[in-house]
Amino acid sequence: MEISKELIQQLREQTGAGIMDVKKALQEANGDEEKTLDLLRKKGKKIAAKKQAEREAKEGIVEAYVHGNKKTATLVQLTCETDFVAKNEEFKALAHDIAMQVAAMDPQYLSPEKVPTDIIEKEKEIIKEQLKNENKPAEMLDKIVEGKLNKFYEENCLLNQKFIKDDSKTINDLITDKIAKLGEKMEIRKIARISF
């Protein structure tokens, strides 16, 4: 099958993947652009997960955002591996988007792992108390509690929140996509929000 250089270049620019990765994905997908994009995304997420586990992020920036009404301000510390990426416009834009997210959605925690155990236990108690009056089958209770707990994380944990500019992605997805594109480990170290 003949694959044009133009198509390879277009997909490369779109995904940030290497030329050989794009070529292999196109061959595997028999030239189907949509399937190729899916394959590249999956590969990018695997690569991003590996980078997150193996590398250390010592560089980065602190992004400040002040809402237009001057009543809410946020700070986000976003780290990466090199000063080169820290100065990259896409990295800066990611930090800005995260700072806006913190202003708009007021997350209480960075991730589910950062939620104190006593808060999780209290939340489970509240959920179970609510379910008592709903006559749900006993074998379904654990799944319902887990689902409601996941909803709690989605509302209160920054990484689990739906992105305010595109609710098909979470903040974690946004970071993972950028890791795959820029090729470095990235993580949010700290967030702060003040408001009237």
N, C-alpha and C positions, 0 to 999 in steps of 0.2 A: 504494500500500500504506500502510495506517495503522500508524504506530509510536507506541506509548504513551509518554508522558512518564516514567512509572514505570520502564519498561524502559531508556530512555535514562539515567535517573538511576542505576539499579542498575548498568549497565555502566560508567558514568562512575566511580562509587565503586570498582568492582572493578578498573578498569584505570588510573585517574588521567588518562584521555584527556579532551580537551575535548568539549563538547556537540556541536559541529558534526562533529568527527571521528567520534564515536560514531554520530551520525545517518547520515553518509555510509557508514560501514562497515555499518550495519544495512541500508541500502538496497541496497548492493552485494551483501550476503549474503542478500537477500530475506527478512530478518527472522530468519534462522537464528542463534541466539545463539552456538553453538559456532564457526561460520564467522566471525561478527563478532569474537569474541575473538581468533581466529587473525589476522585482518586487522589488528586493533588492536595485537597483539603485534609483528607484522612492521613496522608503521609506527613503533611505539615504538622498535624496535631501530635502524631507519634514522635516526630523530631522535637517538637516543642516540649513534650512531656519529658523526653530524655534530657534535654538541655536544662530544664527546671530541676531535675534530680541531681545532675552531675556537676553543675557549675555554681559559682558564687557571684552574686551581684553586689559590687562594691562602689560603683559609680551611680550617677543618676541626677535627678533634679527635685526641687521642691516647687510645686506649682501652687500659686494662690489664685483664688477666684472670689470676686466680690459681686454679688447679685446686683442687678440694676437698681433695685429699690434701696440699696445701701444698708439693708437690715440683716443680711446673711453673708457670711464670708467663710471660706474653707481653705485648708492647706492639705496638700497631698504630697507625701514623699514617695516617689516612684524610682526604683533602682534598676540598674542594668549592669552589664559587665564592663563596658568601656566608655571612656569619655567621648569617643567617636559617635556612639549611638546616643549618648546623653544629649549631644548637640544636634541630633537628627530632628528635622521638622516633624516627622511622623511620630516620633517618640514624644516630643513636646505636645503635639496635638492629642495624643493618648492621655497624657498627664492632665491636660486641660479638660478633656471630656470626663475624666474620672473626678476631677475637682467639681465640675458642674453637677455630676451625678450625686456627689456627697451633699451639695447644697440643696438639690431638688428632693432627694429621697431620704435624707437624714438617717443613714444606717447607724445602728448602735454598735455593731461589731464588724470586724474585717471579714471573718469567715466563720463557718459553723464550729470549727475547732477552737475559736477564740471565745465562744459563748461559755460562761461559767456553768459548771455542772448543776449548781443549785437553781439557776435560771431554767435550764432544760427540764429538770425534774418538776419545777413549779408549773411550767408550760404543759408538761404531760398530765399533771394532776388536773389542771383546768380543762384540758381536752377530754379526759376521762369523765370528769364531772358533767360536761356538756353532753357526752354520749349516753350517759345513764338514762336520760329522759327520751332518747331517740329510739329505744328498743332495737338496736342493731344486733345482728347475730354475734355471739361471743368469738367465733373463729375469725370474724372480720375486724375485730377491735384493734389488734396490733397493726394491721395494714392502714386502718383509718388514722390511728395515732401517728404512724410514720408519715402518712401523706400530709396531715395537718402540721406536723413538725417541720416538714420540708417547706410548707407554705410560710411558716414562721421564719425560717432561714431566708427564704426568698424576699421577705419584707424587711428583715432586720440585719442581714449580713451583706455587705457591699459586694463581695465576689459572686453571690447568688442572685443579686438583683437584676431585673431586666433593664437593659440599657435604655435610658430615656429617649435617645434618638433613633433606636431600632429595637423594638421589643422582641424581635426574633433571636436576639443575642443577650447573653448575660455579660456582666463585667468580666468574669473569668474567660468567656469566649473571646471577648475583645482583646484581652491580654494575650491569650493563646495564639490568636490570629497574628498579632504583631510580633510575637516571638518567632513564629514560623516565617514571617516575612523578613524581619531584620536579623534573624539568626543569633539572638542572644537571650539569655535568661533575663526575665524581668519580674519584679514583684513590688507590690505596694507594701511599704514598711509601716507607714503611719498615716492616719487621717485625723483631721481636727475640724470642727465646725462650731462657729459661734453665731448667735442670732438674737434679735430682739423678739 
